[in-house]
Amino acid sequence: MAVLDYLELPVKSTQEQQRFYGTAFGWCFTSYGPDYAAHEGGPCQMGLNGVDNPQRSTGILPIIRVSDVEAARDSVLAAGGKVTVDIFDFPGGRRFHFTDPQGFELGCYEPTAQGD
């Protein structure tokens, strides 16, 4: 099963954005280093990805949760998508980025199993 459950925003300052969203909506964030923080509550979570120039990034990155990241990559390729960032590890699991046939970029991730 594949579920769209995460959005990643490119931001100049993760600390500034955490303050904004915390004040505006009461959201709490978990820091994963100086340039990444995540709001992990609710049915759709949101990451703040610190980048030098957020206006030059590709924009908001929708991320799809899957149970098998390799199978998802193979399915994306078989359906005509293109992998833009191959599978890599991150603190919450493993993921890759791809573009669909019209050029929209998304990501797929397989979360680390609970208890790992």
C-alpha positions, 0 to 999 in steps of 0.5 A: 500500500502506498500512502501520501503522508509527508510533505517536505518544505525547503526553508532558509532557517529551520529554527525560524520556521519551527517558531512560526508553525509552533506559534501559528498552529501549536506544532512541535518539531523533532530536530534531526541535525541543524538543517532538518526538523519534522512535525510528526503529528497528524495524518500528514507529517511535514519536514523542514529541510534547510537549504541555502536558497529555497526559492531555487529549489524544486518546491514542496516535495510530496513523499509517499510511504511504501512498504518496499522502497526497492519495489516502489523504485522499480514500479516508478521506472516501469511506469515511465518515471525517472529516478532523480535521487537513488535510494539513500538512508536517513534517520527515519528509514530509506527513500528515493526521489523521482519525477513523473512523466510530466516532470513533477518531483516526488519521493518514496520512503520506507520507514524504519520498522518500529523497535529498530 
